[in-house]
Amino acid sequence: MNAQQKKLIVSSAMASALALGLVGQATAADDKAAKEKCFGIVKAGQNDCASLSGSHSCAGQAKADAAPDEWKYVAKGMCKKEGGLSADEAKAKMKM
């Protein structure tokens, strides 16, 4: 194999790797657009990210089931069906 063939193989491999990275980002954006945050339906330790109250900033740190300040992503339109709250509803419930 000569130097030109090696360069072609390496550049093809790099282009493929970059293309796969872009496809992954597009899929992640599409997934997020098809979901909504649903508050108050999370089981302890199964939240998706930071709490609304600011008590923690990471996924998997919910301390109690169905806490109004904890959320997870659900398919758009499913939150109400699962008995969940929007962010505004959760904030109002936390003030009570």
Residue pairs with C-beta under 8 A, 6 or more apart in sequence:
32 73
34 75
34 76
35 73
35 74
35 75
35 76
36 73
36 74
36 75
36 76
36 77
36 78
36 79
37 48
37 71
37 72
37 73
37 79
37 87
38 71
38 72
38 73
38 74
38 78
38 79
38 82
38 84
38 85
39 52
39 68
39 69
39 70
39 71
39 84
39 85
39 86
39 87
39 89
39 90
40 66
40 67
40 68
40 70
40 71
40 83
40 84
40 85
40 90
40 93
41 66
41 72
41 74
41 79
41 82
41 83
41 84
42 48
42 62
42 65
42 66
42 67
42 70
42 71
42 72
43 62
43 65
44 62
44 63
44 64
44 65
45 60
45 61
45 62
46 60
46 62
46 72
47 59
47 60
47 61
47 62
47 70
47 71
47 72
48 59
48 71
48 72
48 73
49 57
49 58
49 59
49 71
50 56
50 57
50 58
51 61
51 62
51 67
51 69
51 70
51 71
52 68
52 69
52 70
52 71
52 87
52 90
52 91
52 94
53 69
53 94
55 69
62 70
68 85
68 90
68 93
68 94
69 90
69 94
71 87
71 90
74 82
74 84
79 85
79 86
85 93
